[in-house]
Amino acid sequence: MWYASPGNQGWGSKPASRKPSIMEADLGTLSTTSGSIKRSAGRVIRIINNLDHSVQCRVLLNLRTSQPFEEVLEDLGQVLKINGAKKMYTGTGQEVRSFSQLRNEFADVDTFYLATGTALIAGSPIRRSRSRPSVVAAAPILSTEELPKVPLRGTRPRSKSRPRILYAPESEILRPNGEYTMLDIMKEEPTKVTIRGLRRTFYPPVHHAPAENSPPDKKLQLQWVHGYRGIDARRNLWVLPSGELLYYVAAVAVLFDRDEDAQRHYIGHTEDIMCMDVHPSRELVASGQKAGRDRKSQAHVRIWSTESLQTLYVFGMGELDTGVTAVAFSQLNGGSYILAVDSGRESILSVWQWQWGHLLGKVATLQEGLSGAAFHPLDDNLIITHGRGHLAFWHRRKDGFFERTDIVKQPSRSHVTSVQFEPDGDVITADSDGFITIYSVDSDGAYFVRTEFEAHNKGIGCLIMLGEGTLLSGGEKDRKIAAWDSLQNYKKIADTKVGSVLYNRKKHIYTLIDVMPQLPEAAGGVRTIYPQRPGRNDGNIYVGTTRNNILEGSLQRRFTQVVFGHGRQLWGLAAHPEDELYATAGHDKHVALWRKNKLIWTIQTGYECVALAFHPFGTALAAGSTEGHLLVINCDNGAVMLTLRVCGSPLNCVSFNQVGDMIAMGSQNGSIYLFRVSRDGFSYKKVNKIRGSQPLTHLDWSMDGNFVQTVTIDFDLLFWDAKSLSPERSPIAMKDVKWLSNNCTVGFLVAGQWSNRYYSNANTIIATCSRSAAHDMLASGDADGYLRLFRYPCISSRAEFHESKVYSGMLACVRFLCGDHTLITVGGTDASLMVWDIVEE
């Protein structure tokens, strides 16, 4: 089977009988509808006319054919206009004598020269590219419209004006019955990408949109951040004079205005925020971040304005090691000093005069598990640090040295979780055993325990001193909030479980109710407490919980939810096919449905879900769990309609085909599970499974529903035939398949997001990607937390992009919403959920 050549100069007569036999030996299975061949059976090489280097092409050569090597050389010579080609040479002049040499000795050589005899190679490719750049280096690729139609039968006209091109257009490749021939001329070079030290080759489809390396005309703008970091952070919730709530998620500081239902964001950090403090003026904020992998992401502290969101000062670059454990402003001198505690092995405590960037002193605490520090409100040279088995007072002398006084003696298993101060300066601490301790100082300057009492059954999450001497304590394990009167030797005023107290206004008594509160365990324990209106003693407070929620209420009324966030790792994300809705699922066993910044419903299932997919009709939501279950949820009300046991391994990726009558699930065990779907996505019947060996992470259906492509944990691109229930071994046979989505992170049309020359880290690992519905944009997220927006297709490593860095760890999933106006991202381990507007640049 042969090809027409440009300019009506192709071979018009029927090919000799020996030429089809080349394919009949082994490569007849290269079609998209048949079986598969071994990877070593075919090889793509470039052949060049030894006497005229401008005549060249790429061919797919069958190395296992029964045809003699000499006859194959003659056939190849006819393609290059060489009559009686008998010799093949490498670029260094070595002669190739057999198929065995092509498979073994010259396996790494891609270019070969054909000659009629023992003539030497006429010039090297390097010299040729210098002397004739217009022919080789920039050879034109003629489109199908530019070439006259070529008759499939007839004689080859003799013409000396035959145009010379590097690749033949699609119309010149004759493929009877859809079969790939022995010599397959390609329009483009295959793309080779190195991932984790292994080189992978992706073959170009014959037809695709032209690739542009310029950045897209649109960019990303952060619109909303869902959740709250309460799972591993303390003292991270404030109320500003404007009434906005201040907290942080991932690398973003969030200012949430409940009255206007709007958010503002400070995005000056490049890694996760680890700690924060508000200046006594309540107009400035200090926030410290962890260290990243490059120089731009060093651990440091930023001081910024809550009004303009502008960065005013940055300090600690090169001084702080792996991160900032604690940061705090001084109180007595109006916040002129600021302290920072390094999270490195030595836990270095440093004090700065931040307006001038002067380091006033530092000391190595040598304390593991240090979790907080604060200035004494009546002495700017006295600092209290606390943590696991640790409570110490540090007095800074004028020479910059520190004197240390240990209050908790080693060894101690108790973890001091929070520190507060009485108006007269006495220190109040809470610990992981549920005790509150008050320390005073005698006339000689020695510290002693004034009083100690058990406040909660287990650990205390935080303390907050309100006006008129009322101390609130929040239980991290028992989820209780208790009030204590410091003016009456800490007599207990009242306590409540979050959401489970009623107040009788007539009798002025509190009544504990036995009815379980709304989302009692889902809300989690108390992480931090802050008054809703600082300065007013009205008892209304905000509560940040250990499961990333923020509640509001008081001891006199129920607590209601203000901010909902997934309590553990968040991996599942799916976009609705017909509306700007999206669903999320995580290890906290919650599945939630959202409309941009609004939570529509949330349910708690019995399984940790990591993969989601909407049915094409939008009525059903499929969720894959870590235990191999498939859950089918009604999108209208969140009811779980069906639970199926698919396998014993996690279902990492789930997807419906275009018409919605089939669902494919990629498993951690490497297999694809296929189910027949009916009744608008609510009825499922197992068809079969296609066995594999490597864990699967991403999955796409073909437009016709005949094939599935997946990505393995080692970033191999695998293809599966959903009709014959078998793996498709040949990537060349699949290169022209059209895909319904492009969630697979590897492939020819998304190769530009790998090893991009503009990345700060050349070894960046792409964790997720998504193609827009208009096929003009590609959103990409990597393992370092970068979110990028490319043009689609993204083929070249020189492709430019718009970039945002708001995550510290892996960006778990990214999806375009219906209409391509909004992008959703989830952060994986930090359980963060962010909404991005796609706006004109």
N, C-alpha and C positions, 0 to 999 in steps of 0.2 A: 504494500500500500504506500503510495507516494504522494507528493504534494505538488500543487501548482506553484510556480515561481512568479515573481513580480514581472509585470510588463508583458503578459501573454507569452511568456517564454518557458512555461513549465513543460513537463513531460506529458504529452497528450495521449500516447498509446497506452494500452493496458500493461501493467507491470508484468515482468517475467514471473513464471511460476515459483521460482526460488525465493522471490522477495516476500510474498505472504508467508512462506514457510518459516521465515525468521520469527514471526510472531506466534505462529502456531506451536512452537516448541514449548515456551514457558510463559510468555507475556500476554497471552490472550486474556488473562484474568485482570488486566489493569483497568478494565472499564468500571464505571461506578455502579454497575448493577450486578456484577458477578463477584466471584470469590476474591482471594488474595494470593499474593506471591511472597516469597522470601525477600527480605530487604536487600540481599546481595545479588538478586537476579537482575536488576536493572540499575543503570548508572547514567547520570547526565554528564556529558562532556562537551567541550567546544572543539570543533574541527576547523582547521584553517588551510586554505590552498597555499601550498609552499611557494608557488611562483607568483601569486597575487594575494597578499595578506588582507586585502579589503574584502575578499570573498570568504566568508566564514559563517557559521551558524552553530546553534546548540542542538544537540540530539540526545534522545533517550535510547541507550544502547542495551540490548539484551545480552548479558554475559553468559547465559546458559543455553544459547541456541545451539542446535545441531548443525547449522550452516558453517562451512569452513571459514576460517578467519580471512583467507585471501578473497573469497567471494564477498564477504562483508566490506572489505576495503574497497573493492570495485564499486559496490553500491554506494558507499560513502563518497567515493570520488565523483560519481555522477551528480551528487548533490552540489559539489563544489566545482562543477564543470571541468573535471579532470577525466580524461579518457584513459582507462587502463591504470588506475591507481593501484600501486602494489606495495607501497611502503608507508609506515606510520612512525613518526618521530615525536619525541618530547621536545620541550623548549630548549633543553641542553644538548640535543643532538642524539640522544639514546634511541635506538630503534625498538619498537614494540612488535613482537613476533606472535603473540598469542593472547587469548582471552585471560589466561591465567596470570600473565604479567599485569593486565589491567586491573585484575582483582587484588593482586598482592603487591608486586614490586612498585607499581605506579598508582597505588590506591589514592595517594594524596595529590596526584597531578590532575588538573582539570582541563588543560589545553594541550591539543595534539595537532601535528602538521602532517598532511598527506602529500605524497610525491609519487611520480611515476617510476623513479629509479633510486639510485644512491645519491641523488643531488643533496647538497647541504642545505640547511634551512636558510632561506634568503632573508637575513636580517633578524634581529631580536625584536620582541614586542616593544621593548623600551625605546630602541632607536626608531622604530616605526612610528610610535606615538609622538616622537619629537618632530620627525620629518613630515609626517602626514597627519596632523591632529584633526583635520577636518574629516578624514575618512574613518579613523578608528576611534579616537577619543570622543568625538562628538557625532557619531554616525546617526543620521536621522532615522526615526521610527515612523514609517508611513502608516497612516490610518487606512482602514478599509475603504473609505470614501475616496482617497487619493489614488487608488489603484484601479485600473480597468478590470472589468470582470474577466475571468479566465475560463475558457471552456474546459470541461473535464476530459474531453476526448479530442484528439486532433494531433497535429504535428507541431513540433517545436520550431518556431520561426527563427531564422538566422538574423540576428540583430546585434550590432555592436554597442547599442545605447541602452543596454539592460541596466536599470538602476540597481545599485548595490546597497543593501540594507543589512543591519546586524540581526534583526529578528523579523520573522514573517508575520503578517497579520492573520487573524483568525480565519478569514475567508480562504486563505491559501492552504489550510491544513485539512486534508481530506480524511474524515473519520467515518467510514461506512458502518452503519449500525451502532454508532456511538463507541466503537472500539478505539483504544489508543494504539497507535502503530509503533513499530520498532524505533523509528526516528521521529521524535516529537519536537518540532521547532517551537520555542517559547518566545513570547513577546518581551519578557523581562527576565532579568537575572533573579534567581532564588535569593532570598535574604537569609543570611547566616547570623545567628545571635548566640553569644556565649552567656550561659546562665549557670552560675555556680561551678565554673570551670569546664562545663561540657558545652560543646558547640552543636547547635541545632539548626537545621535547614528548613525553611518554609517556602513553599512554591507558590508563585503568583497566579491568581486566576486570570483567565484570558481577558475578561472584561471587568473593570472596576473604575470607580470615580478617580479622577486625577488627584494625585497627592500634592499638597502644598506644605512647605516647611514653615510658613509664617504662622504666628499665633492666631487663634480664632478672634473674630470680631467682637466676641462677647467675653465677659469675665465673671468671676464668682464674687458674690457679696453675701457675707454671713447675715442671715435674717433672724434666726431663732436657735436657741440652745435649750434642749430638754434635759432634765435631770439635775442632779446636785451631787457633789462629791462628799458623801458622808461615810462611805464604806471604810475608808482608811485615813481620813483627815479629821482634825479637831480644830475648834475655834475658827470656823470658816463661814459665819453668817452674821451680817450686820444690816442695820437700817440707816440710810443716809438722811441728811436734813431734807432732801427732796422727797422723802418717802419711799425711795427705791430700795429694794432688797439688793444687797451685794453679796455675791458668793462666786465660786469658781468651779469650772468643769474643764478637765483636760488642761489645755494651755490658754483658755479663755476666761477672763473675768467678766461676769454677767451682772448688769445693772437692770433689774426687773421692776418696771413701774406697773403695779397692779391696777391702779386707777385708769391708766391709759391702755392697759393690756399691750405694752410695748417693751422691748428690750434694747439696751445699748451694750456694746461689747468693747472691751479693751483687748486687743490682739497683739500686743507688743512682744509677748513671750514666744519663744521658739520651742520650748519643751513644757512638760506638765508643771503647773503651779503647785508647789508643795506647801506653802504657808502664806499668810497674809495678815496685815494689821492696818488699822485705820488711824490716821494722825489725830491728835487731840482736837484739832480744828474741824475734823470730820470732812475736810475738803481734799485731803490727799490720802493716797493709799500706797503702802509698800507691799510688794509681792515678790517672793523668791521662787526660782525655778530649779529643776534638776538639771544635771549636765547631760548633754547629748553626745553624739559621736563625732561631730566636727567642731572646728574652732568657733563657728558662729553660734554654737549652742552651748557655750560654757555656762556653768552655774553662776548666777549673779542675782542681784536684787534691783528691782526697778521701782522708782517712785513716780507716780503719775497723778494727774488731776482727775477728780471725779466729774468735773464740769465739762472740760474740753477733751478728756480722754487722751491728752498729750503726755508723752514721757518727759519728765523734768530732770531726773537724775538716774544714772546707772552706776552701780559700784559693785565691787567684788569680782570682776573679771580677772581670772588668774589667781585670785586669793582663795576663793571657795573651791572645794574639790568636787565631790560627786553630786552635791545638791545643797539646798538650804532647808534645814529641819525646822527652824523657828526664826521669826523676825518680829521685832517689837519696837515701838517708839517710846522714848522717855516721856514722863508725865509732868514733872515739876517744872522743867525749863521750857515747857511748851512744845515738846517734840523735837528739840534740836539734835538729840542723839538718837541713834538707832542701833540695835544689836542684831547680829545674825549668827546662827549656829550652823556650822558645816555638818553635813551628814556623812563625812568620811570616817575613817577608822579612829582618828584622834578626836573627833567632834569638837573642832576648834570654835571657841566663843570669841567673837570680835565686836568691838564697839567703834562706831563711826560718827563723825560730825558730817552728816550727809550733805549739807549745803555746800561744803567746800571739798567734799570727797576725801577728808582726812581720816586716817586710821588712828584712833586714839589708843588702842591697845588690843591685844588678843592673848588668849591662853588656851592650851589644850586641856579639855576636860577629861579626856581619856575615859569617856563614859559611853558604853554601848546602850542602845535603847533610849537615848535621850529624846524626848518628844516635845518639849516646850521650854520657853524661857520668857521672862518679863522683868521690866524695871520696877523697882519699888516706887509706889506713887509719891512717897515723901522723901526719897533720896535717889538722885539720878546716878549715883555711883554704886548703888547696891542692886545686884541682879540675882534673881532666883531662877535656877534651872531645875527641871524635874523630868522623871522618866521611869523606866523599869528599875526598881530597887534604888532609886536615886532621888534625893532632894538636897540641894546645896545652895548656900548663900555665897555670893562672890562680891567682895568689896574692892573696887578699882581705886588704886592710889594715884597720886598726882604724877608719879613717874611712869604710869601706864601698866604697872604690874598689878596682879590680882591676889588677894588673900581669900582662901577658900575655907568655908565652914560646912562640914557635912552634917546634915540634920538626921537623915536616915542612914544608919550604919549598915555596912555590908557584913555578911550577905543578907539580902532581904528579897523576898519573892513578891512583895507588894509593888504595884505599879502606880505611881502618883500621876493621875490623869489630868488634873486641873488645879489651878491656883487662882484664888481671889484675895481681896484685901478688905479689911474693915476700915471704916473712916479714920480710926486712930492709928492705922498702920499694921495691926496684927494680921498675920498671914493665915489664910484658910486653904486647906488642901483636901482633895478627894482622892480615893485610891480604888484599886481594882477589887478590894475586898468589901466594898460598900461602906467604908468608914469616912467620916468627916473629922478633920483634926484642925484645931486652932492653935497657932504658935504665937507666943508673946516674947518680949525681950525684957530682961531685968535691968536694974540700975547699972550693972557692970557690963552690959552689952551681951550677955549670954542669952541664948534662945532656949525656951522651955515650952512644953506642951501645957497649954492652959486648959483645954478640954478636948475630949474625943468621944464620939458616939457613932453608933451604927445607924446609917440613914437608909440603906437599901440592902436587900438580900444578897445581891451580888455587886458587880462593878458599877461605878458611877461614871457616866459619860462626861458630864460637865457641871460647872457651878457658875452662877451669875448673881451678882449682888444688885438688887433693885434699890429704889429710893426708900427712905424711912427704915432702912436696916433689914429688909426682907431678903433672905437668901433662898434661891431656887436651886434644887439639885435634880438632875435627870438620870434615871437608871438606864444603863446600857443593856442590861439583860432582862430586868423585870418590866421595862417600858413604863415606869412610873415617874411622875413629876411631883416632887414634894416641896413645900414651902416651910421655912424656918425663920423664927423671929430672933434676930441677933441681939436685940435689946433686952430679951428675956431669957438669956442663956440658951438660945437656940431651941426654944420650945416649938414643937411641931404645930404648924397652922393647919395644913390640909395636905392631902396627897390624892393623886388621881392616876388612873391608867389613861393613856392617850386615847381620848374619844369615849371614855366609859364613866363619866361622872355627871350627875344631875345636881343642880343647885335649887333648893327650895327658898324662894325669895321671902315668903311669908314667915317661915320659921327660922330663916337664916342658918340653914344647916346643909351640909354636903352629904349626899347619899351615893354610895357605890352601888352601881347596878350590875346585875349578873349577866345581862345580855352582852354578848361579845360585840365590841365596837366595830365600826366599819374598817376593814382591812387592818386588823390589829397586828397580826404577825407580819403581814406584808409590808406594813409601814416600817417595822424594825424598831430598835431601841433608840433612846435619846442620844444624839451626838453633840448637839449644841443648842443653846437657848438664847434668844435675844428679845428684848421688849419691842413691841410694835411701834410704840411712841416713846423713845428715850426721853427721860425727864418727867414723864407722867406716870403716876403710880396707879394705873387703871387695871393692872393685872393681865392685859392682853399681850400675848407673846407669840413669837414664831419659834418653831421647833424643827431643827434639822435632824434627820434620822439616819440610822446606820444602813438603811437600804435605799439611800439616795432619794428620799422624799422630803418635802418641806410642808409642814402643817401649821395652821394658825388656830388660836383659841385661847382659853384661859382656864383657871381652876373652877370657874363658875359655869362654863358651857363646854359643849362638845368641841373637839378639834376636827377641822375640815382640811382637806388636801388643797394646797396651793400649787405645788410643783410635783409632778410625778416623774420618776426615773426608774429605770430597771436597776434592780438591786445587785445584780452580779454581771458577769460577762455578757456582752450583747453582740450576737453574731448574725441573727436572722433579720433580713430586710427584703421586702417585696413592694413593688409599685403597682397600683391598680391600673388595669388596662384602659379604662374609659373615664377615669376621674382623678383629680389630684388628691387621692388617698394613698396611704402607705401603711404597711403593717410591720411590726417589729417583734422579735422573740429572742429570749436569752436564757441563760442558765438559772435565772431566778424563777423559772417555770411560769412566767407571765407572757402572754401574747396580747399586744395592744394594737388598736387601729387609730390612726391619726388623720387629721386634715391640717396640714402645715403645722401651726402652733397650737392646735386644739386636739385634746384627747377625746375621742369619740367613745370608745369603750376599752376596757381591759379585763382579761379573765386570767384565772390561775389554773393551769393544767397540772396533771400529775407527772409531767416529763419536762426535761430540759430540752428546749427546741433550738436548733441552730440553722435551719433552712426553711424558707418560706416561698410560696408561689401562689399567685392568684389564678383562678380559672379564667380563661379568656372571656367568659360572660360576666365576670366580676361578682358572681353570687357566692362563690365558695373560696375558701383559703386553705391551702394544704401546708402542713407544717411537718418537718422531719425532725425527729428527736435523736438524742445521743444514745438511746437504747434501741434504735432501729424501728421505732413506731412511726406510722403516718397518721396524723390527726387532720380531720376535715372539719373546718369551722364555718359556721354561717356568718357571712359578712354583715348581715343586717343587725344581728343582736349579739354576736360573739358566742353563740351556743356551740358546743362541740357535738357535731352530728355523728361522727364516726371515728373509731380508733382501730387501726390495723397493725398487726405485728408483721413487719416486712422481713427483718433479719435481726441478727444479734449485734450488729455494728452500727455506729452512728451514720445517719443519712445526711451527708455533708452538703448535697445539692439536690434541688427538686425543681422540675420544670414541666409545664404542659406544652403539648404541640399547638400549632396554630388554630386548629379547629376544636381543640379541647376534648378529643375523644381518646387521648392517650396521655399518660404521665410517666416520666422517666425519673428515677431516683439513683443518684450516684452514692455509693457507700464507701465507708472506710475500708472495707474488705476488698475493694477494687472492682466490684461487680455493678452492673447496671440492672435495675429492677424495673420492669415494664408492667403497667396496669392499664386495662381498658376502663374508660371513664364514660359514664352516662348520667342522665338526669341532672343536667346542668352542673356537673361536678360533685354530686353527692352519692353516686354509686360507683363502686370500684370492683374490678375483677382481675385477678392476677393473670397475666399472659405468660410471662416467663422471665428469665434473667439471662444476661450475657456475662459470662464469667471473665474476671480480670484479676490482676495480681497486685497492682499498685493503688493505694488510697486515692480517691477522686475528690477534687475540691470545687470544680466549676463545670457547668454543663450548658449546652445550647442544642436546640432542635434545628433541623434544616427546614426550609420553607415548605417543602413538600411532605414533611413528616416521615421521610424514609430513613434519615440518618440522625445520629447524635454525635456531637463532638464533646470531649471532656479534657480536663487538665488534671494531671496527677500531682501528687505532693512533691515530685521531683521535676515538675514543669515539663512533662512530656505531653504532647498533643496527640490524643487517641481518638479514633473514629470507630463508630459502631453502626452496623446495619440493623435497623429496627425491624425490618421485614424478614430477613433470613436469620436474625438472632445470632449474629456472629461479628467478631471484630473485623474491621476493614484495615488491612495491613498497609496498603499503599497510600501515602499522603499525596502522591502525584495524581492518583485517580480521584481524589477528593477536592482538588484545588479549585474547581469551578462550581462547587456546591454553594448555594445561597443559604445563609443562616438567618433564622428568625430573630435572634439576638446575638450580641457579642459580649457575653459575660466571661468567656474563656480569656485568660490573660496572655496567652501566647498564640501566634499565628501571623501570617504574612501582613494582614491589614492592620495589625496593632503592634508590629515589631518595633516601631519607632519609640515606644515607651520603655524599651529595654536598652541599656547601655547608651543612653542619650548623652551626647557630648556636653550638654549644658547642666547635667546633674552635678551636685557637689560630691556625691558618692558614686563612683563609677560602677560599683557592685550592687546598686540598688535592686532590691527584690520587689517586684510588682505583686501586690496581694489581691487586688481587685480592680475591675474596670467595667465600664458600661458604655454602650453606644446609644446616642440619642435616636429618637424615632425618625427624625429627618435625615439620619445618616450623615450628619455634618459635624458632629462633635463627639469626642471620646473623653470621658472622665476616668481618671486613673488614680489609684491610691497605693502607696507602697508600705513597706515594713518599717520605715522610719517616721511615718506619720504625715508625709507630704500628700497633699491633694492637688492634682494637676488637671488642667483642661487643655486638650489638644484639638486640632482639626482631625476629621476622619475622612478618608483613611489616614492612619499614622504609620508610615512605612519606613521613613529614613531616620537614622540616629541624629540627624540635624534638625529634626522637627522641633519648633519652638512652642512654648506653652505659657499659660498663666498658672501661678503656683500660690498655694496657701499652706501654712504650717501651723496647725492648731492641735495636732495630736503628738504624743510622745512615742507611743508604741505603734503597733500595726494598725493601719486603717482597715477594718474588717470587711466593709462592704460599701458600695456606692451605687446609687440608682437614679436615673432621670424619672421625674414624674410625667404624667400624661401632659402633652403640650410642650415639653422641653423648656419650660420656664423656671423650673425648680429642680434642685439636686438635693438628695438626701444622703447623709453619710453616718455610719455607725463606727464606734471606736474599738470594739472588741473588748479588751481587758478592762478599760476604764469605763465601760458601759455608757459612754456619751452618745448622744443623738443630736445631730445638727442639721438645720435646714438652710440651704443656700439659694439665693435668687441669682438667676442668670441674666445679667443686665448688659446693655450695650457698653462697649469700652469707651 
